């Protein structure tokens, strides 16, 4: 928010708050292509039940939070660190939880129920992937520097995709309770052709998400997107 970082990963929802400082880089995004953040619970609730429940969420500026608002409207929530949401639901402190990251692959191992997959819901509603996170760069660096960084970032991602096995092994030092096969599956979900360059369809997905957020009153101002390379 203070513009202290030259380059940063950011949730697409949060990007709507820093439009004056940052432009979107075309590489480094995470797109949920028919899958994404999920609402889970101990009980088999229906989607219509959710607005009346207490839901633990990983943050108000996450794209997951915006997507759930678009899906069910305003709801009762409590902010909980993303890696404690399972515990919050299982202990009864929340009726349901909005899970992100590797929890999307492990919820069923805990005997929990899936209420809604927001990536699947968004795809059914719009025909577009759900844009979760993106890389941004400070606009005051100038167009030439912004483009040079963009090109280098794309080269780096292409290299990691070309050397996937080695890259996954390297990334395991930051894995949270995942073995290599699970980590590789998670990487396949969110580091892929969308990450290399989300293209026009990805751009349309970002526009649509933030426009819907504004139209429904969850984002205060209209969003005029700026993409590096435009």
DADA-V498689 format. One record per residue. N is the residue number from 1. D_LAST is the distance of its C-alpha to the last C-alpha in Angstrom with 1 decimal. Layout:
[[N:D_LAST] [N:D_LAST]]
//
This chain:
[[1:23.6] [2:24.8] [3:21.7] [4:24.0] [5:21.9] [6:19.2] [7:18.0] [8:19.4] [9:19.7] [10:19.9] [11:20.9] [12:18.3] [13:21.0] [14:21.3] [15:17.6] [16:18.3] [17:20.6] [18:18.4] [19:15.3] [20:16.4] [21:16.5] [22:14.0] [23:10.4] [24:10.3] [25:10.4] [26:10.1] [27:13.7] [28:16.9] [29:17.0] [30:20.3] [31:20.5] [32:23.9] [33:24.1] [34:27.2] [35:28.6] [36:28.0] [37:29.8] [38:33.3] [39:36.1] [40:39.4] [41:43.0] [42:46.6] [43:47.5] [44:46.1] [45:44.6] [46:42.9] [47:39.4] [48:41.3] [49:43.2] [50:40.2] [51:39.9] [52:43.5] [53:43.2] [54:42.5] [55:39.4] [56:38.4] [57:34.6] [58:32.8] [59:31.1] [60:29.9] [61:26.3] [62:25.9] [63:24.0] [64:27.3] [65:29.0] [66:26.4] [67:26.8] [68:30.5] [69:30.5] [70:28.6] [71:31.2] [72:34.4] [73:33.8] [74:35.2] [75:37.6] [76:39.9] [77:38.4] [78:39.0] [79:36.6] [80:37.8] [81:36.3] [82:34.7] [83:37.3] [84:40.2] [85:39.3] [86:41.5] [87:44.4] [88:43.8] [89:44.1] [90:47.0] [91:49.0] [92:48.7] [93:46.8] [94:44.1] [95:44.6] [96:41.3] [97:38.4] [98:34.7] [99:34.0] [100:30.9] [101:30.6] [102:33.5] [103:35.7] [104:34.0] [105:36.1] [106:39.3] [107:40.2] [108:42.6] [109:44.5] [110:45.6] [111:47.0] [112:44.5] [113:43.3] [114:39.8] [115:39.2] [116:35.6] [117:32.7] [118:29.7] [119:27.3] [120:29.7] [121:30.1] [122:26.3] [123:26.0] [124:29.1] [125:27.8] [126:24.2] [127:24.1] [128:21.2] [129:21.2] [130:21.8] [131:19.0] [132:21.2] [133:19.6] [134:16.3] [135:15.6] [136:14.1] [137:13.9] [138:15.1] [139:12.8] [140:15.7] [141:15.6] [142:13.2] [143:9.9] [144:12.2] [145:14.0] [146:11.3] [147:10.0] [148:13.8] [149:14.6] [150:12.0] [151:13.6] [152:17.1] [153:16.8] [154:16.0] [155:18.9] [156:21.1] [157:20.6] [158:21.3] [159:24.4] [160:25.6] [161:25.2] [162:27.1] [163:29.8] [164:29.9] [165:33.6] [166:33.6] [167:30.6] [168:32.3] [169:35.5] [170:33.8] [171:32.2] [172:35.6] [173:36.6] [174:34.4] [175:35.4] [176:37.2] [177:40.3] [178:38.7] [179:40.2] [180:38.2] [181:38.2] [182:37.0] [183:34.3] [184:33.2] [185:33.0] [186:31.0] [187:28.6] [188:28.3] [189:27.3] [190:24.4] [191:23.4] [192:22.5] [193:19.8] [194:17.9] [195:18.0] [196:16.8] [197:13.5] [198:13.6] [199:11.5] [200:11.1] [201:14.7] [202:14.2] [203:11.3] [204:13.8] [205:16.5] [206:15.1] [207:14.6] [208:18.1] [209:19.8] [210:18.8] [211:19.4] [212:22.8] [213:23.5] [214:23.2] [215:25.1] [216:27.9] [217:28.2] [218:27.3] [219:24.2] [220:25.2] [221:22.2] [222:19.5] [223:16.2] [224:13.0] [225:10.5] [226:7.6] [227:5.8] [228:5.7] [229:3.8] [230:0.0]]
//
